[in-house]
Amino acid sequence: ALKAKGVTLLNRSSSFNPSHNDNIINNITDIKEMSSTPRRFASRMDNLGTETAYAVSSEAAALKAKGVKIYPFHIGDLNFPTPQHIIDAAKKAMDDGKTGYCPAAGLPELREVIATEISNTRGVLYSSDNVSVQPGGKTTIGKFLMCVMEEGAEVLYPSPGYPIYESQINFLGGKAVPYQYVETANGYGLDLPALRSSITENTKVLIYNNYQNPTGTAATESEMQEIARIAVEHDLWVLADEAYYDLVYDGVPQSIVSLPGMQERSMILFTFSKSFCMTGWRLAASIGPKDMITLINKLNTNYEACTTHFVQCAGIAALTPQGKAHIKPMMDELRLRRDALISGLRQIPGFHPHVPQAAFYVFVNVTEAMKMLGLTDLERFRHLILQTGVSFCTREHFGARLDCEEEYYIRFAFSGITVDQINEAMGILKKFVVARTQERVEFQESKHVTDVVPRSEKVEA
């Protein structure tokens, strides 16, 4: 940099010329001033959000490094191993040299088995031309929006919900319009009248996540029909996020694409992450109308060229009878964890959970508990309890609280923790909440006694 500015550089054998001294010092000063000036980045990055649940993971990891035992309810990762035959298929593919480029749309064999799987489980017909393989489920969200959303268009998305929806809408220049889940006697349901009232002539897209994160809600048939009716009436594109489609505890899952008028306007987000314990493999697919898939494939070429070849071979192995057979025993274990967690939470004063119908999350109303502890800030509540090692996310990790919300909620994920650990954590959490509540009551009582004692008695005391 000095040489570029015309400074003569001296080597060890050169004699030092004092006349160069001022020039050297001035140029060094210029460089320091340039290096202290902040670099300017594109303003669009200000619109990109993130998953703050990962920040909770970092906090928990820091506590663990200090010797605190952590009970990890904060993130939806699975502590079940990927089935061995899937791992073996990937190893074989690597040994066979399948480590280079492959088609941007995905391996034809994988696209075919995905089309067959979706056709059989959703009750509609898809071919491989309707499938584009993706390196993880998140990419479907952004690519779908790039295909159907003009800048300034309004996109309806669930709140609380997966935070990447809002992040991608804002990043790509759309207007994010949240619709709400409300608490009912038996769990959570969509506020459909409010959703309808939020639609304008500029509303173009609806994001729908049945078998929902973070509430664990499964839509009723009438609720899903109403969502479909709204989409058809207002000619909306629909992203059907079905990441948890296989993880339903009772009954048969249903996809919104099976309802009249929905297949031609919907993109399914399909992922291997949850059903096959492949969160780190990054394998998923976009499934939708052929003309949209053509555009998605074009984006694939521009962004990642292709999804990793040998990982796709593992996906083919997953969608076999052997691969799908592992889901039931996993769900049996998740049911045990769910029931243990619900039982434990119901014993903690001020905690009011609902039994999730799908996925592996319990969304808990803690309004009463926060009042008992004298708190009105969810992050303070979370940090207070994190002292015990019990780590969880709050409602605010799934979108900002809406103006109409009056209650406070937290989310417990039970995908990465055993039944014994759940029982231990619930005992610790109950003991902590009871003790802190009692301390606060005693403090308030002592303060009240001090306040009412005459001044002369206070001095004497």
C-alpha angles and dihedrals in degrees: 000000000000092000091051088056091055098261115149108232118215125217126202094271095049120099115237115248111205090206089072093054099090092045092052094048093048092050093048089052090051091051093049090051091050093048092050092055110096114246113242118236130192113285091226088076089069087069096054116099131192143208105275090191086082089060088057088052090054092050091050091048091052091052091047089054087057091055101264114141107236125212101201109216092137106087135043098233121130126237091200114105121244105261109270096236089059091052090047091052091054092048092050091049091053091047088050090055098254092146101107136080121309133180116310090231091054136258110320090228092054094045089052095052091045090051090050092047094049093044092052097044100038098041096235132100122255131167130202087266087069093057131083116179115227136195093241136335098274093070091063090061096055097038092048091052091047089056100048110019123082119201110278095022117135119244123194114217135168121262120221086038146115104319095220090073093066092038094056094042091055095041092053093049101259129131111250112218114186125213121199141239111212129201117253133181091270103033133293135330139175120272092231098176090054090047091053092048092053093060117105134172086268094058107110108156139041123195112206124188111184114184083039138218120240101013101045088226125161114202120240116240092250092050093052091047090053092051089051091047091052092049093051095043092052096034093238128172110234131210107202105201102200100167091133098038094122094045100081117133100206134019131007119304119240130205124216088226088071091067122091115279095008108096094065093051100039138086117200118216104213121181138180092207102093106024095048101029091247102132093137096043092072101217127148143127143230111224121190148101114343095240091054092047088055088058092045090053089052089054089048089057091050098044112034106353090224143346112265109286100223092043089059089053087056088053091056089054091049093057094060127099088259092054096046091047090071093063097075097054089045090052090048089056092044089052090055090050092047093051093046091050094048091049092050096045092051089060093056114092112248096011115118114182130179122214108254116231094204145012120022106282134105115203108205131198105223099169092116093046092052091050090050089053093044095244132137099172120081094206091054088049091051094047091048092055093041086072086075092054093251103131123190142146127250131225088261091067086068100052133312118296111267121238091247094056117105102163130075124231140183132190128229117195113202098184096099105037134074128237091250091051090048092053091047092048093049091052091051093045093049092049091049096049093046092048095047091046091051091048090053093048091050091047092051091047092050090047090050092051091048091049094052099043111102115256093246091055091049090055092047092048 
